[in-house]
């Protein structure tokens, strides 16, 4: 196998419309209610904690699986940190720019959780602290997501410069590559849902 195969597999795995499928099992079309986003937050607001928890677990599992599969598919064509970062970023991209939804889709947070668990679990605690604090202080999911994404990028540079352990398969500049890549992929969607954009939250472009 090759690194290109690993990246393609990560993208396709990330693009599986699992949240929409789970929503329909609960009798709700997440693409047509609330924000129109097929993700955990919209599931919580329009169906309740059980569906939201299932969506989060499945999305995170997809991210974790994408990294695991990517490392194995890449084989000797790339080192583990490179294969993990590239396949993980591909999975996040597949979730946000979903080929099955005309390159619209989710916002990438749930699947990013699984990617970070596999690559860089030690980053989760400080990012979670930032997320919770900004949710409480701003009452805006979009703003809190942007703050968490920014903290991920800053943490990646710190981990690289200080050569800190990651707890996963990530290391060195590939942490920065992953963090910056995830920020570029996800930030625009969260910006539109933030008061910082100067407009009211917009519905997703996803359509049946």
N, C-alpha and C positions, 0 to 999 in steps of 0.2 A: 504493500500500500504506500501512499504518499501523503505529504502534508496537505496537498490540494484536496485529496479525498477526505482528510480529517476536517478541513474547513467546510467543505460541502455538507458533510454529515452533520456537523454542528449547526449549520444554518437550517437544514431541513428538520432536524430535531427541534430546534427552537421555534420553528414555524408551525408545528403541530397545534391546531386550534383546540387545545385541551380545555381551556377555560370556557369557551363557548359550548363545548360538548357537555361539560359538567353542569353548566347553567341550564341547558335544556333538560337534563335529567331531573332538575329541580323545578322545571316548568317556567323558567325565565330565560329570555334571550338577552344576554348581557350586552349585545351589540345594539340593542334598540331601547334600552331603559337607562335611566340616569345619565351618566356621562357618555354612554355608548362604548366605554372602554372594557374589553373583556379581561378584567383583572380582579385582584383581591379586593381593592377598595370599593369598586362598583358592585361586586358580589355581596360584600358586607352591607352596603347601604340598601340594596334592593332584594336581598334574600335572607341575610342573616349570617351569624358566625359560622355555622356548619359548612355552608357552601364556600364562604371566604377561606376557611381553614383548608378545605380540600383543594381549592384553587391554588393557594399558596404552596401547599405541600407538593402538588403535582408540578407546578411551574419550577419550584426549586429543584425537584428531582430531575427535571429535564436539563437544567443547567449543570447539575452534578454529573449526570450521565454523558452529556456532551463533552465535558472535559475528559472524563475517564475513557470514553470511546475515541476521542481525538488523539490522545496520547498513544493509544494502542494502534490506531490506524496509521499514524505517522511513522511508527516504527523507528528505524535508524536514520530516517531522512531529516530528522530534526531532534534537538534535545527536548526533554520533557517540559521545561519552562516555556519554550517557544510553542510547542504543540498545544500545551494547555491554554496559553493565553490566546492563541489564534482561534482554536476551536471554541473556547468559551466566549470570546467576542463575537464569533460567527453566530452562536446560539442566541445571544442577546439581540443581534441584528435581525435574525430571523423572527424573533418575537415582536420587535418594534416595526420592522419593515417586512411584513409577512406577505410572501408571494401569493398565498391563497386568498388574501384580502386586498389584492391590488396594491401591495406594498404599504398598507396601513396595518394597524394591529394593536398590541398592548403597549405598555410604557416601560417594560423591561425590568422592573424592580424585583418581582418574584423570581424570575429566572436568574437574575444577577446574584441573588442570595445563594443559589445552588452553585453557581460558578465560583463565588468567593469561598464557599465552604470547601471546595476542592482545591483551589489555588492558594488562597490566602485567608484562612479562617481567623487569624489573629487581628485582622482589620475590622471584624464585625462589631466588636464591642465599642470602640470609639465612634464608629459610624452610627451605630444604634443610639448612642448617647446624643449625638448631634441631631439625629432624626427626631427623637422623642422631645428634646428641648425645643426645637423649632416648631414642632407640631403644637406643643403647649403654648408657646409664646405668639405664634403667628396665626394659628387656627387655619392654616392653608397647607393642604397636602402637596400642592405644587411647589410652594416655597420650601417646605421641609425636604422634599425630594432633591431640589436643587442644592440645598445646603449639604445634604448627605453626599451627593455626587462630588461637590467641590472638596469636601473633607476627604473623600476617597483619593482624589488626585493629589492633594497635599500629603496625605499619608504615604502614598506610593513613592513620592520623591524622598520623604524622610526615611522610609524603609530601605530604599536603594542607597542613599548616601551613608546611612549609619550601618548598613549591612545587617539588619535585624532579621531574626528568623521569622518565617511566614506561617509555619505550621502546616503547609501544604506543598504542592509541587511548584509553586511560583518562586521566582528569585530575580534579583537585580533589575536591569532595565526593562525586563518583560513585565514587571509589576506596573511600571510607568506606562508602558505601551497599552496594557489592559485597561488601566484606570482612565487614561486620556481617551482611548477608543470608546469605552463605555460612556464617558461624558459626552463625546461628540454624537453618539448614537441616541442617547436618551434625553439629553437636556432640552431639546426643542419642544418635545411633547409636554414636558413638565413646565416649561416656561409658559406655554399657552394656558395652562391651568393655574398659573400663579398671578396674584394681583400685580406683580412686577411687570407683567406684559402690558398693563394699562387697559386690558379688556376683560370682559367676563369670561369664565371658563368655557372652553369650546367643546362641543361634542366631537367624538372620534370620527374620522373619515370612513370607518369601516361600514360596509354595506353588505347585504346578503348577496 
